[in-house]
Amino acid sequence: MRKILHVDLNAFYASVEQALNPDLEGLPVAVAGDKEKRTGIILTSSYEARKFGVKTGMTVGDAKNLCPNLVLVKPNFKNYMSYSIRVMDILRSFSPDVEQFSIDEAWVDVTGCEHLFGDGAEIADKIRHKIKDELNITASVGVSYCKLVAKMASDLKKPDATTVVMKEDLEKVIWPLPINDLMGVGRKTRIKLNDIGIFTIGDLANSSLSFIEKRFGKVGRYLWYFANGIDNSKVSTLRETAKGIGNSITTPRDIVNLEEASEVLMVLSESVGKRLREHGLEGDVIEITVRTSDFNTFVRQRKIYHHTDTTYEIHKNALKLLSENWVNENRIRLLGVRVTGLRESSGFKQMSFFEEKAVQKNEVLDRCMDTIRDKYGKNAIVRASMMVNESHKSINIVSDKEWTPMNPFNKGGGNL
């Protein structure tokens, strides 16, 4: 049987701030997108702040009302990325099979490492202690036989805890949980499941597979598998295989002008940018794919002078490529955006002072939007530029809660 760990860093941004500034230790701390404005958004909060009800996504004003002594800190994503890289290095010191899921989460396959470091729970404890000793932040670790259950296990005890959930524990530990705790169940799916009397993971697990598949199609089958703890996906390292990250989509209707194309490119750029940031990658080649209504396809790319993972940079260059290479008489039926020339995010970009300020602003905006969407769903926040033709509604950019079922742990991907 495999031994899979899921490592989840606790209150990551706030914990890094406390680790770097001992004066913040033990205080209620929140990292805010714009801490000078009461309408700024809380990105994350320390456990001391959470005791007062401070949550991700609420405004600074609301958070201060709940916790008048709340210490607000401006985000520093270079520091967060640096800590994330150091954590991944620690994980790789226990096993080469590490799959980073986001800036503060990763799976580790420790099958076969028992003779070196002990059983799964012992390895999890050693990882937690090493992270705490070397970086002064904490992690919760789930131990199981598959990625899905390991991730669910890491959520059960926080902060700084190890939780073991094996196959024989599913009925007692996992099945009583509310159905929205199951990976793949977002708000809409939860409502649909509740409508047919399914409120817990156990309710779904004990339902007829044929009935669930008939009601929900292929997605229903995958949800039923997950409720029963069936997940054979492997721990794989994106950096070992990926030459680029991209999305393409056949549009609901043919695109006839650059304004419509810009909206679709923005949706795709958001998806690509989010996936880059989740995997700690950045690229310096922007590529577009265009297929016209007569089924002619062309690909164009350009190398930019610095590596990026920001939605704005990806979209700006993709749109420029399209405007330079597309003749409006040919309607577009498919668009794709891809970033290649990948490297691990370094946080350093060689540019002028004014360019750096603009890039930092876009980086903060992206991280704020990522945090809100991860917490409240992909449509919780939408760029105004995407609301003219409501492209954000016709194209589904998949999140960790509503994913493409062919690969349940693919947080990117787009489909109609």
Backbone hydrogen bonds in HBPLUS format (Angstrom, degrees):
<---DONOR---> <-ACCEPTOR-->    atom                        ^
c    i                          cat <-CA-CA->   ^        H-A-AA   ^      H-
h    n   atom  resd res      DA  || num        DHA   H-A  angle D-A-AA Bond
n    s   type  num  typ     dist DA aas  dist angle  dist       angle   num
A0110-VAL N   A0003-LYS O   2.93 MM 107  5.58 149.5  2.02 163.1 171.4     1
A0004-ILE N   A0144-SER O   2.81 MM 140  5.38 174.0  1.81 158.3 159.3     2
A0144-SER N   A0004-ILE O   2.94 MM 140  5.38 159.9  1.98 156.0 162.3     3
A0005-LEU N   A0108-VAL O   2.81 MM 103  5.03 165.9  1.83 149.7 154.6     4
A0108-VAL N   A0005-LEU O   2.83 MM 103  5.03 152.2  1.91 140.5 146.0     5
A0006-HIS N   A0142-GLY O   2.87 MM 136  5.04 149.7  1.96 140.5 148.1     6
A0142-GLY N   A0006-HIS O   2.90 MM 136  5.04 158.9  1.95 142.0 147.1     7
A0007-VAL N   A0106-ALA O   2.78 MM  99  5.37 164.9  1.80 169.8 170.9     8
A0106-ALA N   A0007-VAL O   3.07 MM  99  5.37 143.5  2.21 143.6 152.7     9
A0008-ASP N   A0140-SER O   2.88 MM 132  5.27 166.7  1.90 160.7 165.0    10
A0140-SER N   A0008-ASP O   2.84 MM 132  5.27 165.7  1.86 152.0 153.1    11
A0009-LEU N   A0104-ASP O   2.96 MM  95  5.27 171.1  1.97 157.6 160.5    12
A0010-ASN N   A0138-THR O   3.02 MM 128  5.73 161.5  2.06 133.5 139.5    13
A0015-SER N   A0011-ALA O   2.76 MM   4  5.77 156.0  1.82 160.5 167.3    14
A0016-VAL N   A0012-PHE O   2.91 MM   4  6.16 155.2  1.98 158.7 164.4    15
A0017-GLU N   A0013-TYR O   3.12 MM   4  6.43 158.9  2.16 148.5 154.0    16
A0018-GLN N   A0014-ALA O   3.01 MM   4  6.30 155.4  2.07 147.6 154.1    17
A0019-ALA N   A0015-SER O   2.87 MM   4  6.07 147.9  1.97 143.3 152.8    18
A0020-LEU N   A0016-VAL O   2.94 MM   4  6.15 150.9  2.03 150.0 157.0    19
A0021-ASN N   A0017-GLU O   3.01 MM   4  6.07 133.1  2.24 138.8 151.0    20
A0024-LEU N   A0021-ASN O   2.88 MM   3  5.76 166.7  1.90 130.4 134.6    21
A0025-GLU N   A0022-PRO O   3.15 MM   3  5.31 157.3  2.20 106.2 113.1    22
A0027-LEU N   A0024-LEU O   3.04 MM   3  5.44 163.2  2.07 133.4 134.8    23
A0071-VAL N   A0028-PRO O   2.85 MM  43  6.12 174.2  1.85 161.1 163.1    24
A0046-SER N   A0029-VAL O   2.75 MM  17  5.28 163.5  1.78 159.5 161.7    25
A0030-ALA N   A0071-VAL O   2.90 MM  41  6.22 156.6  1.96 163.0 162.2    26
A0073-VAL N   A0030-ALA O   2.88 MM  43  6.17 152.9  1.95 158.6 163.5    27
A0031-VAL N   A0044-THR O   2.93 MM  13  5.52 158.8  1.97 153.6 160.7    28
A0043-LEU N   A0031-VAL O   2.71 MM  12  5.52 158.8  1.75 156.7 164.1    29
A0032-ALA N   A0073-VAL O   3.06 MM  41  6.19 153.0  2.14 151.4 159.4    30
A0033-GLY N   A0041-ILE O   2.84 MM   8  5.42 161.7  1.88 159.2 161.2    31
A0037-LYS N   A0034-ASP O   3.16 MM   3  5.84 158.3  2.21 118.7 124.1    32
A0040-GLY N   A0037-LYS O   3.00 MM   3  5.22 164.0  2.03 108.3 113.0    33
A0061-GLY N   A0038-ARG O   2.72 MM  23  4.38 154.5  1.78 140.1 131.3    34
A0060-VAL N   A0040-GLY O   2.69 MM  20  5.35 140.0  1.85 148.6 153.9    35
A0042-ILE N   A0058-MET O   2.91 MM  16  5.65 161.8  1.94 165.4 171.0    36
A0057-GLY N   A0042-ILE O   2.81 MM  15  5.25 174.3  1.81 150.6 151.9    37
A0049-ALA N   A0046-SER O   3.03 MM   3  5.25 124.3  2.35  99.4 113.0    38
A0050-ARG N   A0046-SER O   2.97 MM   4  6.31 148.8  2.07 147.1 156.9    39
A0052-PHE N   A0049-ALA O   2.98 MM   3  5.55 151.8  2.06 113.3 121.3    40
A0054-VAL N   A0049-ALA O   3.45 MM   5  5.71 160.4  2.49 136.4 131.7    41
A0053-GLY N   A0050-ARG O   2.96 MM   3  4.93 157.9  2.01 103.4 110.4    42
A0058-MET N   A0055-LYS O   3.43 MM   3  6.07 169.8  2.44 130.6 132.9    43
A0063-ALA N   A0059-THR O   2.97 MM   4  6.25 160.3  2.01 152.1 158.2    44
A0064-LYS N   A0060-VAL O   2.87 MM   4  6.09 157.3  1.92 153.9 159.4    45
A0065-ASN N   A0061-GLY O   3.04 MM   4  6.28 144.4  2.18 142.7 152.4    46
A0066-LEU N   A0062-ASP O   3.14 MM   4  6.44 148.5  2.24 144.0 151.5    47
A0067-CYS N   A0063-ALA O   2.86 MM   4  6.06 149.7  1.95 145.7 155.3    48
A0070-LEU N   A0067-CYS O   2.94 MM   3  5.35 153.7  2.01 126.7 126.4    49
A0079-ASN N   A0076-ASN O   3.13 MM   3  5.65 124.8  2.45 108.5 120.0    50
A0080-TYR N   A0076-ASN O   3.27 MM   4  6.65 156.6  2.32 144.5 151.3    51
A0081-MET N   A0077-PHE O   2.89 MM   4  5.96 160.5  1.93 144.5 149.5    52
A0082-SER N   A0078-LYS O   3.00 MM   4  6.14 154.6  2.06 142.2 149.5    53
A0083-TYR N   A0079-ASN O   2.97 MM   4  6.24 161.0  2.01 151.7 155.7    54
A0084-SER N   A0080-TYR O   2.91 MM   4  6.10 155.6  1.97 145.9 153.4    55
A0085-ILE N   A0081-MET O   2.93 MM   4  6.17 160.0  1.97 151.7 155.8    56
A0086-ARG N   A0082-SER O   3.12 MM   4  6.38 155.7  2.19 144.4 150.9    57
A0087-VAL N   A0083-TYR O   2.91 MM   4  6.19 150.5  2.00 149.0 157.2    58
A0088-MET N   A0084-SER O   2.98 MM   4  6.28 162.8  2.01 152.8 157.0    59
A0089-ASP N   A0085-ILE O   3.01 MM   4  6.29 147.9  2.11 143.6 152.6    60
A0090-ILE N   A0086-ARG O   3.09 MM   4  6.38 148.1  2.19 140.3 148.4    61
A0090-ILE N   A0087-VAL O   3.00 MM   3  5.04 117.0  2.41  95.9 111.6    62
A0091-LEU N   A0087-VAL O   2.96 MM   4  6.37 157.9  2.01 154.2 160.1    63
A0092-ARG N   A0088-MET O   2.97 MM   4  6.22 154.9  2.03 146.6 153.1    64
A0093-SER N   A0090-ILE O   3.03 MM   3  5.17 144.5  2.16 100.4 111.3    65
A0094-PHE N   A0091-LEU O   3.02 MM   3  5.55 160.5  2.06 112.7 119.0    66
A0095-SER N   A0091-LEU O   3.23 MM   4  6.59 144.9  2.36 142.6 152.9    67
A0109-ASP N   A0097-ASP O   3.01 MM  12  5.47 163.0  2.04 156.4 161.9    68
A0099-GLU N   A0107-TRP O   2.93 MM   8  5.14 160.9  1.97 143.1 149.5    69
A0107-TRP N   A0099-GLU O   2.86 MM   8  5.14 158.6  1.91 144.3 147.8    70
A0101-PHE N   A0105-GLU O   2.96 MM   4  5.30 151.8  2.04 122.4 130.3    71
A0102-SER N   A0105-GLU O   3.37 MM   3  5.13 163.9  2.39 130.7 127.6    72
A0105-GLU N   A0102-SER O   3.45 MM   3  5.13 175.4  2.45 102.5 103.5    73
A0113-CYS N   A0110-VAL O   2.93 MM   3  5.25 160.5  1.97 133.7 134.1    74
A0116-LEU N   A0113-CYS O   2.97 MM   3  5.41 148.8  2.07 111.2 121.0    75
A0117-PHE N   A0113-CYS O   3.02 MM   4  6.27 161.4  2.05 160.6 166.4    76
A0118-GLY N   A0114-GLU O   2.77 MM   4  4.41 148.8  1.87 127.3 131.2    77
A0123-ILE N   A0119-ASP O   2.90 MM   4  6.20 159.4  1.94 160.3 166.8    78
A0124-ALA N   A0120-GLY O   2.93 MM   4  6.14 158.6  1.98 148.1 154.4    79
A0125-ASP N   A0121-ALA O   2.96 MM   4  6.21 157.8  2.01 146.7 152.1    80
A0126-LYS N   A0122-GLU O   2.96 MM   4  6.20 157.1  2.01 146.5 153.0    81
A0127-ILE N   A0123-ILE O   2.89 MM   4  6.14 155.7  1.95 152.3 158.9    82
A0128-ARG N   A0124-ALA O   2.98 MM   4  6.24 164.6  2.00 151.3 155.2    83
A0129-HIS N   A0125-ASP O   2.92 MM   4  6.14 165.8  1.94 152.5 156.3    84
A0130-LYS N   A0126-LYS O   2.93 MM   4  6.05 155.0  1.99 144.9 151.8    85
A0131-ILE N   A0127-ILE O   2.96 MM   4  6.16 162.3  1.99 154.5 158.8    86
A0132-LYS N   A0128-ARG O   2.96 MM   4  6.16 160.0  2.01 148.6 154.6    87
A0133-ASP N   A0129-HIS O   2.82 MM   4  5.93 159.6  1.86 147.4 153.4    88
A0134-GLU N   A0130-LYS O   2.92 MM   4  5.88 164.2  1.94 147.2 151.8    89
A0135-LEU N   A0131-ILE O   2.90 MM   4  5.53 153.4  1.97 139.1 147.0    90
A0136-ASN N   A0132-LYS O   2.95 MM   4  4.49 136.5  2.14 114.2 123.0    91
A0141-VAL N   A0161-ALA O   2.84 MM  20  6.33 160.8  1.88 160.8 167.3    92
A0163-THR N   A0141-VAL O   2.92 MM  22  6.37 159.1  1.97 162.6 168.2    93
A0143-VAL N   A0163-THR O   2.82 MM  20  6.09 153.9  1.89 159.6 160.7    94
A0165-VAL N   A0143-VAL O   2.93 MM  22  6.23 167.3  1.95 178.6 175.7    95
A0150-ALA N   A0146-CYS O   3.09 MM   4  6.14 154.4  2.16 147.1 155.0    96
A0151-LYS N   A0147-LYS O   2.97 MM   4  6.16 155.9  2.03 152.1 157.5    97
A0152-MET N   A0148-LEU O   3.11 MM   4  6.46 159.9  2.15 148.7 154.2    98
A0153-ALA N   A0149-VAL O   2.82 MM   4  5.96 151.9  1.90 146.3 154.6    99
A0154-SER N   A0150-ALA O   3.08 MM   4  6.32 149.2  2.18 144.1 150.9   100
A0155-ASP N   A0152-MET O   3.19 MM   3  5.40 143.4  2.33 101.0 111.3   101
A0156-LEU N   A0153-ALA O   3.08 MM   3  5.36 156.5  2.13 109.5 116.7   102
A0169-ASP N   A0166-MET O   2.87 MM   3  5.31 154.7  1.93 114.9 123.5   103
A0170-LEU N   A0167-LYS O   3.23 MM   3  5.60 164.5  2.26 112.5 117.0   104
A0173-VAL N   A0169-ASP O   2.80 MM   4  5.73 167.0  1.82 169.2 173.5   105
A0174-ILE N   A0170-LEU O   2.88 MM   4  4.88 134.4  2.09 123.2 137.6   106
A0175-TRP N   A0170-LEU O   2.95 MM   5  6.14 164.3  1.97 159.7 160.2   107
A0177-LEU N   A0174-ILE O   3.05 MM   3  5.65 157.8  2.10 121.4 128.3   108
A0202-GLY N   A0175-TRP O   2.82 MM  27  3.91 148.7  1.92 130.7 120.2   109
A0201-ILE N   A0177-LEU O   2.93 MM  24  5.86 154.8  1.99 164.9 169.9   110
A0181-ASP N   A0178-PRO O   2.93 MM   3  5.68 165.0  1.95 124.6 129.3   111
A0179-ILE N   A0199-PHE O   2.93 MM  20  5.43 156.5  1.99 131.2 128.4   112
A0182-LEU N   A0179-ILE O   3.10 MM   3  5.65 165.8  2.12 116.1 120.4   113
A0185-VAL N   A0182-LEU O   3.09 MM   3  5.81 158.2  2.14 146.2 146.1   114
A0190-ARG N   A0186-GLY O   2.89 MM   4  6.01 156.8  1.94 152.1 159.4   115
A0191-ILE N   A0187-ARG O   3.08 MM   4  6.35 158.7  2.13 148.8 153.4   116
A0192-LYS N   A0188-LYS O   3.10 MM   4  6.39 160.8  2.14 148.4 153.3   117
A0193-LEU N   A0189-THR O   2.89 MM   4  6.13 157.3  1.94 152.8 159.1   118
A0194-ASN N   A0190-ARG O   2.80 MM   4  6.02 160.2  1.84 153.4 159.3   119
A0195-ASP N   A0191-ILE O   2.96 MM   4  6.16 147.1  2.07 144.5 153.1   120
A0196-ILE N   A0193-LEU O   3.08 MM   3  5.43 145.4  2.20 104.9 114.6   121
A0198-ILE N   A0193-LEU O   2.93 MM   5  5.14 160.3  1.97 143.5 138.9   122
A0197-GLY N   A0194-ASN O   2.98 MM   3  5.02 160.3  2.02 112.6 113.0   123
A0203-ASP N   A0200-THR O   3.14 MM   3  5.14 121.8  2.49  93.0 107.0   124
A0204-LEU N   A0200-THR O   3.35 MM   4  6.78 154.5  2.42 146.0 150.8   125
A0205-ALA N   A0201-ILE O   2.90 MM   4  6.17 162.2  1.93 151.4 157.0   126
A0206-ASN N   A0202-GLY O   2.97 MM   4  6.06 148.6  2.07 148.8 154.9   127
A0207-SER N   A0204-LEU O   3.08 MM   3  5.12 163.8  2.11 106.9 111.5   128
A0212-ILE N   A0208-SER O   3.03 MM   4  6.35 165.0  2.06 156.9 160.1   129
A0213-GLU N   A0209-LEU O   2.84 MM   4  5.97 163.6  1.87 154.9 160.0   130
A0214-LYS N   A0210-SER O   2.95 MM   4  5.98 145.9  2.07 136.9 146.0   131
A0215-ARG N   A0211-PHE O   3.08 MM   4  6.34 148.4  2.19 144.3 152.2   132
A0216-PHE N   A0212-ILE O   2.85 MM   4  5.95 157.3  1.90 153.4 159.7   133
A0217-GLY N   A0213-GLU O   2.69 MM   4  4.59 133.4  1.90 128.2 132.7   134
A0220-GLY N   A0217-GLY O   3.03 MM   3  5.31 119.3  2.41 101.8 116.3   135
A0221-ARG N   A0217-GLY O   3.24 MM   4  6.71 147.3  2.35 146.1 155.2   136
A0222-TYR N   A0218-LYS O   3.16 MM   4  6.54 159.1  2.20 151.7 156.2   137
A0223-LEU N   A0219-VAL O   2.93 MM   4  6.22 157.2  1.98 152.7 159.5   138
A0224-TRP N   A0220-GLY O   2.92 MM   4  6.11 156.3  1.98 147.8 154.1   139
A0225-TYR N   A0221-ARG O   2.95 MM   4  6.25 158.2  1.99 148.1 154.2   140
A0226-PHE N   A0222-TYR O   2.91 MM   4  6.16 161.5  1.95 149.7 154.5   141
A0227-ALA N   A0223-LEU O   2.86 MM   4  6.11 159.3  1.90 151.1 156.4   142
A0228-ASN N   A0224-TRP O   3.13 MM   4  6.35 139.3  2.30 141.3 151.6   143
A0228-ASN N   A0225-TYR O   3.08 MM   3  5.19 129.0  2.35  97.2 110.9   144
A0230-ILE N   A0225-TYR O   2.82 MM   5  4.95 168.8  1.84 144.2 141.7   145
A0229-GLY N   A0226-PHE O   2.88 MM   3  4.87 161.5  1.91 109.1 112.1   146
A0240-GLU N   A0237-THR O   3.08 MM   3  5.54 147.0  2.19 109.3 118.7   147
A0241-THR N   A0238-LEU O   2.98 MM   3  5.53 145.7  2.10 115.7 124.8   148
A0242-ALA N   A0238-LEU O   2.82 MM   4  5.60 170.6  1.83 179.6 176.2   149
A0245-ILE N   A0339-VAL O   2.96 MM  94  5.44 153.2  2.04 149.7 154.7   150
A0339-VAL N   A0245-ILE O   2.88 MM  94  5.44 161.9  1.91 146.0 150.2   151
A0247-ASN N   A0337-VAL O   2.91 MM  90  5.61 149.5  2.01 158.3 166.3   152
A0337-VAL N   A0247-ASN O   2.82 MM  90  5.61 158.4  1.87 164.9 167.4   153
A0249-ILE N   A0335-LEU O   2.80 MM  86  5.66 155.0  1.87 157.6 164.4   154
A0335-LEU N   A0249-ILE O   3.10 MM  86  5.66 157.7  2.15 152.1 153.8   155
A0251-THR N   A0333-ARG O   2.99 MM  82  5.62 142.6  2.14 131.3 142.7   156
A0255-ILE N   A0332-ILE O   2.76 MM  77  4.87 161.7  1.79 143.0 147.7   157
A0332-ILE N   A0255-ILE O   3.04 MM  77  4.87 162.7  2.07 136.8 140.9   158
A0261-ALA N   A0257-ASN O   3.16 MM   4  6.44 162.8  2.19 147.8 153.1   159
A0262-SER N   A0258-LEU O   2.79 MM   4  5.90 149.5  1.88 144.7 152.5   160
A0263-GLU N   A0259-GLU O   3.29 MM   4  6.61 151.0  2.38 143.6 149.5   161
A0264-VAL N   A0260-GLU O   3.26 MM   4  6.64 163.6  2.28 153.2 156.2   162
A0265-LEU N   A0261-ALA O   2.87 MM   4  6.08 161.9  1.91 154.1 159.9   163
A0266-MET N   A0262-SER O   2.90 MM   4  6.09 143.2  2.04 141.5 151.4   164
A0266-MET N   A0263-GLU O   3.13 MM   3  5.08 120.5  2.50  91.6 106.5   165
A0267-VAL N   A0263-GLU O   3.05 MM   4  6.43 155.3  2.11 150.1 155.9   166
A0268-LEU N   A0264-VAL O   3.01 MM   4  6.31 164.4  2.03 153.2 157.1   167
A0269-SER N   A0265-LEU O   2.76 MM   4  5.86 153.8  1.82 143.0 151.4   168
A0270-GLU N   A0266-MET O   2.87 MM   4  6.03 152.6  1.95 147.9 154.3   169
A0271-SER N   A0267-VAL O   3.19 MM   4  6.48 156.3  2.24 143.5 149.3   170
A0272-VAL N   A0268-LEU O   2.94 MM   4  6.21 168.2  1.95 157.1 159.6   171
A0273-GLY N   A0269-SER O   2.82 MM   4  5.83 164.5  1.84 147.3 152.6   172
A0274-LYS N   A0270-GLU O   2.94 MM   4  5.99 158.7  1.99 144.3 150.1   173
A0275-ARG N   A0271-SER O   3.10 MM   4  6.30 158.1  2.15 147.4 153.0   174
A0276-LEU N   A0272-VAL O   2.97 MM   4  6.24 157.1  2.02 151.4 157.9   175
A0277-ARG N   A0273-GLY O   2.98 MM   4  6.23 165.4  2.00 152.3 155.7   176
A0278-GLU N   A0274-LYS O   2.91 MM   4  6.09 155.4  1.97 147.3 154.4   177
A0279-HIS N   A0275-ARG O   3.15 MM   4  6.31 145.9  2.27 142.8 150.3   178
A0281-LEU N   A0276-LEU O   2.90 MM   5  4.95 177.7  1.90 146.4 146.3   179
A0280-GLY N   A0277-ARG O   3.17 MM   3  4.98 160.3  2.21  99.1 104.9   180
A0345-SER N   A0280-GLY O   2.84 MM  65  5.41 165.6  1.86 130.3 132.4   181
A0282-GLU N   A0343-ARG O   2.98 MM  61  5.66 148.4  2.08 158.3 166.3   182
A0343-ARG N   A0282-GLU O   2.91 MM  61  5.66 137.6  2.10 154.6 167.9   183
A0283-GLY N   A0308-THR O   3.03 MM  25  5.46 155.6  2.09 147.1 141.3   184
A0308-THR N   A0283-GLY O   2.86 MM  25  5.46 154.2  1.92 137.1 141.1   185
A0304-ILE N   A0284-ASP O   2.85 MM  20  5.33 155.6  1.91 141.4 149.7   186
A0285-VAL N   A0340-THR O   3.25 MM  55  5.07 141.9  2.40 137.4 129.9   187
A0340-THR N   A0285-VAL O   2.92 MM  55  5.07 159.2  1.97 142.8 149.6   188
A0286-ILE N   A0302-ARG O   2.96 MM  16  5.55 158.9  2.00 164.5 160.7   189
A0302-ARG N   A0286-ILE O   2.92 MM  16  5.55 150.5  2.00 152.4 162.0   190
A0287-GLU N   A0338-ARG O   2.81 MM  51  5.00 155.5  1.87 161.0 161.8   191
A0338-ARG N   A0287-GLU O   2.85 MM  51  5.00 151.2  1.93 149.3 150.5   192
A0288-ILE N   A0300-ARG O   2.81 MM  12  5.50 163.3  1.83 164.8 170.7   193
A0300-ARG N   A0288-ILE O   3.07 MM  12  5.50 156.5  2.13 148.4 155.8   194
A0289-THR N   A0336-GLY O   2.98 MM  47  4.65 151.4  2.07 120.3 124.4   195
A0336-GLY N   A0289-THR O   2.82 MM  47  4.65 131.8  2.05 144.2 144.5   196
A0290-VAL N   A0298-PHE O   2.94 MM   8  5.47 163.9  1.97 162.9 168.2   197
A0298-PHE N   A0290-VAL O   2.90 MM   8  5.47 154.8  1.96 153.1 161.5   198
A0291-ARG N   A0334-LEU O   3.02 MM  43  4.93 162.1  2.05 139.5 139.3   199
A0333-ARG N   A0291-ARG O   2.84 MM  42  5.86 167.8  1.86 155.6 159.9   200
A0334-LEU N   A0291-ARG O   3.15 MM  43  4.93 145.1  2.27 146.3 143.5   201
A0292-THR N   A0296-ASN O   2.91 MM   4  5.49 159.0  1.95 157.2 159.6   202
A0295-PHE N   A0292-THR O   2.83 MM   3  5.24 150.0  1.92 121.7 123.5   203
A0293-SER N   A0331-ARG O   2.74 MM  38  5.46 141.7  1.89 146.3 149.3   204
A0314-ILE N   A0310-THR O   3.17 MM   4  6.41 167.0  2.19 154.2 158.0   205
A0315-HIS N   A0311-THR O   2.87 MM   4  6.00 169.8  1.88 158.4 161.4   206
A0316-LYS N   A0312-TYR O   2.85 MM   4  5.93 164.6  1.88 151.1 156.2   207
A0317-ASN N   A0313-GLU O   3.15 MM   4  6.23 166.8  2.17 147.3 150.2   208
A0318-ALA N   A0314-ILE O   2.96 MM   4  6.06 154.6  2.02 146.6 154.7   209
A0319-LEU N   A0315-HIS O   2.85 MM   4  5.93 166.3  1.87 156.6 159.6   210
A0320-LYS N   A0316-LYS O   3.11 MM   4  6.25 152.8  2.19 138.5 146.1   211
A0321-LEU N   A0317-ASN O   3.00 MM   4  6.16 158.8  2.04 144.9 150.2   212
A0322-LEU N   A0318-ALA O   3.03 MM   4  6.30 156.9  2.08 147.2 153.3   213
A0323-SER N   A0319-LEU O   2.91 MM   4  6.14 169.0  1.92 154.0 156.7   214
A0324-GLU N   A0320-LYS O   3.06 MM   4  6.17 144.6  2.19 144.9 153.6   215
A0325-ASN N   A0322-LEU O   3.06 MM   3  5.24 143.0  2.20 103.0 113.8   216
A0326-TRP N   A0322-LEU O   2.87 MM   4  5.57 130.4  2.12 162.9 165.8   217
A0330-ASN N   A0327-VAL O   3.01 MM   3  5.99 159.6  2.05 132.7 136.7   218
A0356-GLU N   A0352-SER O   2.90 MM   4  6.07 157.9  1.95 152.0 158.4   219
A0357-LYS N   A0353-PHE O   3.08 MM   4  6.38 153.0  2.16 147.4 153.8   220
A0358-ALA N   A0354-PHE O   3.22 MM   4  6.48 158.5  2.27 144.0 148.9   221
A0359-VAL N   A0355-GLU O   2.92 MM   4  6.19 160.2  1.96 153.9 159.6   222
A0360-GLN N   A0356-GLU O   2.85 MM   4  6.03 163.2  1.88 152.3 156.8   223
A0361-LYS N   A0357-LYS O   3.06 MM   4  6.27 153.4  2.13 143.5 150.4   224
A0362-ASN N   A0358-ALA O   3.11 MM   4  6.44 155.3  2.18 146.7 152.6   225
A0363-GLU N   A0359-VAL O   2.84 MM   4  6.10 151.6  1.92 152.0 161.0   226
A0364-VAL N   A0360-GLN O   2.98 MM   4  6.22 161.5  2.02 151.3 154.9   227
A0365-LEU N   A0361-LYS O   3.04 MM   4  6.26 158.5  2.09 143.9 150.2   228
A0366-ASP N   A0362-ASN O   2.92 MM   4  6.11 163.7  1.95 149.1 152.8   229
A0367-ARG N   A0363-GLU O   3.01 MM   4  6.25 166.2  2.03 151.7 155.1   230
A0368-CYS N   A0364-VAL O   2.90 MM   4  6.09 158.0  1.95 151.3 157.5   231
A0369-MET N   A0365-LEU O   2.99 MM   4  6.23 165.6  2.01 153.9 157.4   232
A0370-ASP N   A0366-ASP O   2.81 MM   4  6.05 159.8  1.85 153.4 159.8   233
A0371-THR N   A0367-ARG O   2.96 MM   4  6.09 163.6  1.99 147.8 151.7   234
A0372-ILE N   A0368-CYS O   3.04 MM   4  6.29 164.1  2.06 152.6 156.5   235
A0373-ARG N   A0369-MET O   2.94 MM   4  6.04 165.7  1.96 152.8 157.0   236
A0374-ASP N   A0370-ASP O   2.86 MM   4  6.00 159.3  1.91 151.6 157.7   237
A0375-LYS N   A0371-THR O   3.12 MM   4  6.24 144.4  2.26 139.7 148.8   238
A0376-TYR N   A0372-ILE O   2.76 MM   4  5.86 163.5  1.78 155.3 160.2   239
A0377-GLY N   A0373-ARG O   2.76 MM   4  4.52 144.5  1.88 129.7 131.5   240
A0380-ALA N   A0377-GLY O   3.14 MM   3  5.53 164.0  2.17 117.8 119.7   241
A0386-MET N   A0383-ARG O   3.01 MM   3  5.53 157.7  2.07 114.3 121.3   242
A0387-MET N   A0384-ALA O   3.11 MM   3  5.40 167.1  2.13 115.6 117.7   243
A0393-LYS N   A0390-GLU O   3.05 MM   3  5.60 155.4  2.11 111.6 118.9   244
A0395-ILE N   A0391-SER O   3.08 MM   4  6.07 138.8  2.25 152.7 160.1   245
A0396-ASN N   A0415-ASN O   2.99 MM  19  5.47 160.4  2.03 155.4 159.1   246
A0415-ASN N   A0396-ASN O   3.27 MM  19  5.47 152.3  2.35 137.4 144.4   247
A0398-VAL N   A0413-GLY O   3.25 MM  15  5.84 174.9  2.25 172.8 173.4   248
A0399-SER N   A0402-GLU O   3.20 MM   3  5.27 136.4  2.40 123.0 126.5   249
A0407-ASN N   A0404-THR O   3.10 MM   3  6.05 161.2  2.14 131.0 134.7   250
A0410-ASN N   A0407-ASN O   2.94 MM   3  5.50 160.1  1.98 130.5 129.6   251
